[in-house]
Amino acid sequence: MNIKPLADRVLVEPKEAEEKTAGGLYIPDTAKEKPLEGVVIAAGPGTKDVTMEVKVGDKVLYCKYAGTEINFDGNDYLIMKQGDILAIL
């Protein structure tokens, strides 16, 4: 991975959106909800005021509108501040 987040930023690979409901119905692309879970791919070193609590490989839950979406090597990622992460799963 050639992306290295700076300061207290984290690179997250979002979980894929659900294709089917629990009852077996297929969800069209327009009705899919944006995933709120992902896996940390890279994390910055932190700052003197912010100690990094997440590390590479952590499954995390983040805010609905958190981060900036980027596409790198054909994969979708989010870059967000550690403060936008709600929990480590």
Phi and psi in degrees as a GROMACS rama.xvg file:
@    title "Ramachandran Plot"
@    xaxis  label "Phi"
@    yaxis  label "Psi"
@TYPE xy
-95.7033  1.95789  ASN-2
-96.3789  124.847  ILE-3
-123.84  107.309  LYS-4
-62.313  148.832  PRO-5
-101.484  157.758  LEU-6
52.2864  -123.676  ALA-7
-103.058  31.2356  ASP-8
-94.8188  155.488  ARG-9
-133.213  139.58  VAL-10
-99.8768  120.946  LEU-11
-120.98  136.005  VAL-12
-96.514  111.862  GLU-13
-66.3271  149.521  PRO-14
-69.3638  146.668  LYS-15
-63.9856  143.76  GLU-16
-68.916  147.383  ALA-17
-63.7278  135.515  GLU-18
-90.0971  -31.8559  GLU-19
-132.057  153.819  LYS-20
-80.1242  173.226  THR-21
-63.1433  -27.7288  ALA-22
-83.7346  -4.19396  GLY-23
98.4899  5.13085  GLY-24
-81.9383  139.699  LEU-25
-80.4119  138.511  TYR-26
-98.4836  124.432  ILE-27
-69.1961  155.731  PRO-28
-55.8814  -35.0339  ASP-29
-71.1871  -19.9319  THR-30
-103.53  -3.5597  ALA-31
-69.1478  139.113  LYS-32
-86.2694  145.781  GLU-33
-65.3401  129.885  LYS-34
-65.4795  147.607  PRO-35
-113.467  6.98308  LEU-36
-118.474  154.726  GLU-37
-168.772  -178.563  GLY-38
-119.579  135.032  VAL-39
-72.9807  122.443  VAL-40
-96.1673  -36.6814  ILE-41
-154.068  151.383  ALA-42
-136.995  145.471  ALA-43
-74.6951  175.046  GLY-44
-78.2141  -10.9834  PRO-45
91.8351  -175.888  GLY-46
-129.031  179.746  THR-47
-68.6279  -22.1115  LYS-48
-96.7803  -21.6566  ASP-49
-121.598  117.79  VAL-50
-91.6595  132.598  THR-51
-73.2038  124.649  MET-52
-100.93  -20.5491  GLU-53
-98.1506  153.498  VAL-54
-136.365  168.045  LYS-55
-57.908  132.742  VAL-56
97.9696  -13.059  GLY-57
-68.7477  136.551  ASP-58
-86.016  128.743  LYS-59
-127.966  157.909  VAL-60
-114.834  127.642  LEU-61
-127.664  167.207  TYR-62
-62.4091  152.818  CYS-63
-59.6233  -41.9126  LYS-64
-108.658  26.1652  TYR-65
-77.6946  148.411  ALA-66
80.6132  172.495  GLY-67
-114.391  126.784  THR-68
-78.7591  133.19  GLU-69
-134.089  156.891  ILE-70
-120.562  121.718  ASN-71
-133.364  123.455  PHE-72
53.7824  36.9883  ASP-73
81.5072  2.19152  GLY-74
-111.409  146.885  ASN-75
-94.1255  135.951  ASP-76
-136.685  166.061  TYR-77
-123.715  136.211  LEU-78
-109.701  123.677  ILE-79
-142.836  163.318  MET-80
-76.0692  151.365  LYS-81
-58.4466  -29.8275  GLN-82
-64.9669  -19.614  GLY-83
-81.1722  -9.46016  ASP-84
-85.7302  126.877  ILE-85
-86.8908  -37.4885  LEU-86
-159.597  155.174  ALA-87
-100.14  126.327  ILE-88
